[in-house]
């Protein structure tokens, strides 16, 4: 998922648009809520209910949606005006299973370059136990010129 932004790289998003506050249409369907979005740190929550697999635990793909949403939004914020980010690689290691409540993803940059960014997202349950560690690489592209 790549999220568009026209904010400068140092902007702290305090009143994000509805689409950005949910990480896009998929994030909105999954109940993703962005609570903090800066170049240096992005945080969002997602309910376990409605995002489970048949065994009643959080679906691994839901962790990845949370991670990719945060990483791509943060990378797009870093990209700045006239540029945007697209995910080119993502991986996740699930080390815990949330069964209820909410999970929280905290995204921090590993590398913020001119053309590539790498972010790590740590997803924890309500007790603070790590459930998933996600790494995403985004490519920074120039926005096409309007005719």
WOZI-V235505 format. One record per pair of residues at least 6 apart in sequence whose ideal C-beta (glycine too) atoms are under 6 Angstrom apart, sorted by sequence separation. I is the first residue (numbers start at 1). GAP is how many residues later the second one is. D is the distance in whole Angstrom. If there is no record, write none. Layout:
i=I gap=GAP d=D
i=I gap=GAP d=D
This chain:
i=22 gap=6 d=4
i=53 gap=6 d=4
i=79 gap=6 d=5
i=124 gap=6 d=5
i=125 gap=6 d=6
i=36 gap=7 d=4
i=51 gap=7 d=6
i=52 gap=7 d=6
i=111 gap=7 d=4
i=35 gap=8 d=5
i=51 gap=8 d=6
i=76 gap=8 d=5
i=110 gap=8 d=4
i=123 gap=8 d=5
i=23 gap=9 d=5
i=76 gap=9 d=4
i=123 gap=9 d=4
i=22 gap=10 d=5
i=34 gap=10 d=5
i=48 gap=10 d=5
i=75 gap=10 d=4
i=109 gap=10 d=6
i=110 gap=10 d=5
i=51 gap=11 d=4
i=122 gap=11 d=6
i=32 gap=12 d=5
i=33 gap=12 d=5
i=107 gap=12 d=5
i=108 gap=12 d=6
i=21 gap=13 d=5
i=72 gap=13 d=6
i=121 gap=13 d=4
i=32 gap=14 d=5
i=107 gap=14 d=5
i=31 gap=15 d=6
i=72 gap=15 d=6
i=120 gap=15 d=5
i=30 gap=16 d=6
i=31 gap=16 d=5
i=105 gap=16 d=5
i=106 gap=16 d=5
i=119 gap=17 d=5
i=105 gap=18 d=5
i=68 gap=19 d=6
i=118 gap=19 d=5
i=46 gap=20 d=5
i=103 gap=20 d=5
i=104 gap=20 d=6
i=30 gap=21 d=6
i=117 gap=21 d=5
i=68 gap=22 d=6
i=103 gap=22 d=6
i=1 gap=23 d=6
i=13 gap=24 d=4
i=101 gap=25 d=4
i=115 gap=25 d=5
i=12 gap=26 d=5
i=44 gap=26 d=6
i=98 gap=27 d=4
i=42 gap=28 d=5
i=64 gap=28 d=5
i=63 gap=29 d=6
i=9 gap=30 d=5
i=42 gap=32 d=4
i=74 gap=33 d=5
i=96 gap=33 d=5
i=98 gap=33 d=5
i=60 gap=34 d=5
i=78 gap=34 d=5
i=96 gap=34 d=6
i=30 gap=35 d=6
i=70 gap=35 d=5
i=95 gap=35 d=6
i=96 gap=35 d=4
i=37 gap=36 d=6
i=71 gap=36 d=6
i=32 gap=37 d=6
i=70 gap=37 d=4
i=39 gap=38 d=5
i=94 gap=38 d=5
i=39 gap=39 d=5
i=66 gap=39 d=4
i=78 gap=39 d=6
i=57 gap=40 d=4
i=58 gap=40 d=4
i=92 gap=40 d=6
i=93 gap=40 d=5
i=27 gap=42 d=5
i=57 gap=42 d=6
i=75 gap=42 d=4
i=92 gap=42 d=4
i=91 gap=44 d=6
i=74 gap=45 d=6
i=23 gap=46 d=3
i=90 gap=46 d=5
i=71 gap=48 d=4
i=89 gap=48 d=4
i=87 gap=49 d=6
i=88 gap=49 d=5
i=48 gap=50 d=5
i=71 gap=50 d=6
i=70 gap=51 d=5
i=87 gap=51 d=5
i=88 gap=51 d=5
i=48 gap=52 d=5
i=48 gap=53 d=6
i=85 gap=53 d=4
i=86 gap=53 d=5
i=67 gap=54 d=4
i=47 gap=55 d=5
i=85 gap=55 d=6
i=45 gap=57 d=5
i=46 gap=57 d=6
i=83 gap=57 d=6
i=84 gap=57 d=6
i=45 gap=59 d=5
i=83 gap=59 d=6
i=84 gap=59 d=6
i=63 gap=60 d=5
i=44 gap=61 d=5
i=79 gap=61 d=5
i=82 gap=61 d=5
i=43 gap=63 d=5
i=75 gap=63 d=4
i=42 gap=65 d=4
i=71 gap=65 d=4
i=72 gap=66 d=6
i=1 gap=67 d=5
i=41 gap=67 d=6
i=67 gap=67 d=3
i=1 gap=68 d=6
i=68 gap=68 d=6
i=3 gap=69 d=5
i=9 gap=69 d=5
i=63 gap=69 d=4
i=2 gap=70 d=5
i=3 gap=70 d=5
i=7 gap=70 d=6
i=1 gap=71 d=5
i=5 gap=71 d=4
i=9 gap=71 d=5
i=5 gap=72 d=5
i=8 gap=72 d=6
i=3 gap=73 d=5
i=6 gap=75 d=5
i=4 gap=80 d=5
i=2 gap=82 d=6
i=2 gap=83 d=5
i=2 gap=84 d=4
